[in-house]
């Protein structure tokens, strides 16, 4: 596969379109004092996103039926226990990745 100027420009354009919407809000509110109501509301966003990602991976749709993805559920349980007990993101991620790797190796 050859690399052409148009392909490089396309990749740079895609990177900018992805990067700018993520950075511009931080630049705009960097020096603004947000009200406590807004800060309290923003504090729930990571929890909501993580919950949506976790729940989406625990269930699988098979036709008209929704079933558990048992492998993900088996990895979720020890990961959630570590998250609750340690409240450490790095330990939680390591346990989750290792648990899933071990389960996929054997199943």
Secondary structure, DSSP 8 states (H G I E B T S, - for coil): ----HHHHHHHHHHHHHHHHHHHHHHHHHTT----HHHHHHHHTHHHHHHHHHHHHHHEEEETTEEEE-HHHHHHHHHHHHHHHHH--HHHHHHHHHHHHHHHHHH-
